[in-house]
Amino acid sequence: PLRALAGGLWRNRPFLRLVGAWFLNGVANGLPAALFPLYVGHGLQLDERFAGGLIFAYFASGIAAIPLWLMLSRRVGKQRAWCVAMLLCCAAFAWVPWLPPGAWPDFLLVCIVTGAALGADLALPPALQADVVDYDAWRFGRPRAGLLFALWSMATKLALAAAVGIAFPALDWAGFDAAAPANPPGAILALTVIYALVPLVIKLITVTMVWTHPLT
């Protein structure tokens, strides 16, 4: 029965801590993902043809960086390597508010750095989750990996939904109009803040949760 299967789940503090950090990191990744076309078109005022190349650079650097993150994780631990990746992403996002319109070479560098950090998101948190599943089986004597990974997947989807639910109402409140040829400076500032600075703050909070994760 589900009630018996879920019994003691809330006493698995490493799982709760990790899934909470994964949710916050998902929100931090979801905000720029949802707003990327708007920021490229209205914040940087670039033509649509730039978007495809920037997205390609983002994902290509993420795939290329995975082996590097795995090597680092063997030296400093999975949770510390993930934290380094999130801090690297924060450093890149911190430069976004200073980019002038048309600065596509600088933003390309931001995409490459944040894409490299994405490689850690793809490789390290699932490995940490596997450790939590092993701990759960040892601590409570119940084989419930399916339940834990289902909750992990739910957190992923809820994070993306929360990102969209935060980003677009906030832009609407700030007076941003995606269909307008030009927006007031305050609306562009709101777009930039939600695109880059809000994820930066969320990732810093996530780092504080993951840095001392008890399972190494």
C-alpha positions as CSV (number, residue, x, y, z in Angstrom):
1,P,0.0,0.0,0.0
2,L,1.1,3.5,-0.8
3,R,0.8,4.6,2.8
4,A,3.1,1.8,4.0
5,L,5.5,2.5,1.1
6,A,5.8,6.2,1.9
7,G,6.1,5.6,5.6
8,G,9.3,7.1,7.1
9,L,10.0,9.0,3.8
10,W,9.9,12.4,5.7
11,R,12.6,11.0,8.0
12,N,15.0,10.6,5.1
13,R,16.6,14.0,5.5
14,P,19.3,13.6,2.8
15,F,16.6,12.9,0.3
16,L,14.5,15.8,1.4
17,R,17.5,18.1,1.3
18,L,18.6,16.9,-2.1
19,V,15.1,17.0,-3.8
20,G,14.6,20.5,-2.3
21,A,17.9,21.7,-3.8
22,W,17.1,20.0,-7.1
23,F,13.7,21.8,-7.2
24,L,15.3,25.2,-6.6
25,N,18.0,24.6,-9.1
26,G,15.3,23.6,-11.6
27,V,13.5,26.9,-11.0
28,A,16.9,28.7,-11.5
29,N,17.4,26.9,-14.8
30,G,13.8,27.3,-15.9
31,L,13.6,31.1,-15.6
32,P,16.3,31.8,-18.2
33,A,15.1,28.9,-20.4
34,A,11.6,30.4,-20.5
35,L,12.9,34.0,-21.1
36,F,15.8,33.3,-23.5
37,P,14.0,34.3,-26.7
38,L,12.6,37.4,-25.1
39,Y,16.0,38.4,-23.7
40,V,17.8,37.8,-27.0
41,G,15.2,39.8,-28.9
42,H,14.4,42.6,-26.5
43,G,17.2,42.8,-24.1
44,L,20.1,42.3,-26.5
45,Q,18.0,43.4,-29.5
46,L,19.5,40.6,-31.7
47,D,17.9,39.2,-34.8
48,E,16.2,35.8,-34.4
49,R,18.9,34.1,-36.4
50,F,21.3,34.5,-33.5
51,A,19.1,32.5,-31.1
52,G,19.8,29.1,-32.8
53,G,23.5,29.5,-32.7
54,L,23.5,30.6,-29.1
55,I,21.3,27.6,-28.1
56,F,23.6,25.3,-30.0
57,A,26.6,26.7,-28.2
58,Y,24.9,26.3,-24.8
59,F,24.0,22.6,-25.2
60,A,27.2,21.7,-27.0
61,S,29.4,23.1,-24.2
62,G,27.2,21.3,-21.7
63,I,27.8,17.9,-23.4
64,A,31.5,18.6,-23.8
65,A,31.9,19.5,-20.1
66,I,30.4,16.4,-18.6
67,P,33.7,14.4,-18.6
68,L,35.4,17.4,-16.8
69,W,32.7,17.5,-14.1
70,L,33.0,13.7,-13.6
71,M,36.8,14.1,-13.2
72,L,36.3,16.9,-10.7
73,S,33.7,14.9,-8.7
74,R,36.2,12.1,-8.2
75,R,38.6,14.6,-6.6
76,V,36.3,16.8,-4.5
77,G,33.1,14.8,-4.3
78,K,29.9,14.9,-6.3
79,Q,28.2,17.5,-4.2
80,R,31.1,19.9,-4.1
81,A,31.6,19.6,-7.9
82,W,28.0,20.4,-8.5
83,C,28.4,23.5,-6.2
84,V,31.4,24.6,-8.3
85,A,29.3,24.3,-11.4
86,M,26.4,26.4,-9.9
87,L,28.9,29.1,-8.7
88,L,30.4,29.2,-12.2
89,C,26.9,29.7,-13.6
90,C,26.3,32.5,-11.1
91,A,29.6,34.2,-12.2
92,A,28.4,34.2,-15.8
93,F,24.9,35.5,-15.0
94,A,26.4,38.3,-12.9
95,W,27.7,39.9,-16.2
96,V,24.4,39.8,-18.0
97,P,23.0,43.1,-16.7
98,W,26.1,44.9,-17.9
99,L,25.8,43.7,-21.5
100,P,24.8,46.5,-24.0
101,P,22.4,45.8,-26.9
102,G,24.0,43.9,-29.7
103,A,26.8,42.4,-27.6
104,W,26.3,38.9,-29.0
105,P,30.0,37.9,-28.6
106,D,29.9,38.6,-24.9
107,F,26.5,36.8,-24.5
108,L,27.9,33.8,-26.5
109,L,30.6,33.5,-23.8
110,V,27.8,33.6,-21.2
111,C,26.0,30.8,-23.0
112,I,29.2,28.7,-23.2
113,V,29.9,29.1,-19.5
114,T,26.4,28.5,-18.3
115,G,26.1,25.6,-20.8
116,A,29.3,24.0,-19.3
117,A,27.6,24.3,-15.9
118,L,24.6,22.5,-17.4
119,G,26.9,19.5,-17.9
120,A,27.2,19.1,-14.1
121,D,23.4,19.4,-13.8
122,L,23.0,16.5,-16.2
123,A,25.5,14.2,-14.6
124,L,26.0,14.9,-10.9
125,P,22.5,15.3,-9.2
126,P,21.2,12.0,-10.6
127,A,24.3,10.3,-9.1
128,L,23.6,12.0,-5.8
129,Q,20.1,10.8,-6.0
130,A,21.3,7.2,-6.4
131,D,23.3,7.6,-3.2
132,V,20.1,8.8,-1.4
133,V,18.2,5.8,-2.7
134,D,20.9,3.4,-1.4
135,Y,20.8,5.2,2.0
136,D,17.0,4.9,2.1
137,A,17.1,1.2,1.5
138,W,19.7,0.7,4.2
139,R,18.0,3.1,6.7
140,F,14.4,1.9,6.3
141,G,14.8,-1.6,4.8
142,R,12.3,-0.9,2.0
143,P,13.0,-1.1,-1.8
144,R,11.3,2.1,-2.9
145,A,13.7,3.5,-5.5
146,G,10.7,3.9,-7.9
147,L,8.9,6.1,-5.5
148,L,11.9,8.3,-4.8
149,F,12.7,8.7,-8.5
150,A,9.1,9.5,-9.2
151,L,9.2,12.3,-6.6
152,W,12.4,13.5,-8.2
153,S,10.7,13.6,-11.6
154,M,7.7,15.5,-10.1
155,A,10.1,18.0,-8.6
156,T,11.7,18.5,-12.0
157,K,8.3,19.2,-13.7
158,L,7.1,21.4,-10.8
159,A,10.2,23.5,-11.0
160,L,9.7,24.2,-14.7
161,A,6.0,25.0,-14.1
162,A,7.0,27.3,-11.2
163,A,9.6,29.1,-13.4
164,V,7.0,29.9,-16.0
165,G,4.4,30.8,-13.4
166,I,6.9,33.3,-11.9
167,A,8.5,34.8,-15.0
168,F,5.6,35.8,-17.2
169,P,3.2,37.2,-14.5
170,A,6.2,39.2,-13.2
171,L,7.0,40.6,-16.6
172,D,3.3,41.5,-17.2
173,W,3.3,43.3,-13.9
174,A,6.4,45.2,-14.9
175,G,4.7,46.3,-18.1
176,F,6.7,44.2,-20.5
177,D,5.0,43.5,-23.9
178,A,6.6,40.8,-26.0
179,A,4.7,42.0,-29.1
180,A,5.8,45.6,-28.8
181,P,8.7,46.8,-31.0
182,A,10.2,48.6,-28.0
183,N,9.6,48.4,-24.3
184,P,10.3,51.0,-21.6
185,P,13.6,50.8,-19.8
186,G,11.9,49.6,-16.6
187,A,10.4,46.7,-18.4
188,I,13.7,45.7,-20.0
189,L,15.3,46.0,-16.6
190,A,12.7,43.6,-15.2
191,L,13.3,41.2,-18.0
192,T,17.1,41.2,-17.3
193,V,16.7,40.8,-13.6
194,I,14.3,37.9,-13.9
195,Y,16.4,36.3,-16.6
196,A,19.8,36.5,-14.8
197,L,19.8,37.9,-11.3
198,V,16.9,36.0,-9.8
199,P,18.4,32.6,-11.0
200,L,21.8,33.8,-9.6
201,V,20.2,34.3,-6.1
202,I,18.3,31.0,-6.2
203,K,21.5,29.1,-7.2
204,L,23.4,30.6,-4.4
205,I,20.7,29.4,-2.0
206,T,21.0,26.0,-3.6
207,V,24.7,25.9,-3.1
208,T,24.3,26.4,0.7
209,M,22.0,23.4,0.7
210,V,24.2,21.1,-1.3
211,W,27.7,22.1,0.0
212,T,27.3,20.1,3.2
213,H,25.2,17.3,1.8
214,P,25.9,14.4,4.2
215,L,26.3,11.6,1.7
216,T,29.7,11.7,0.0
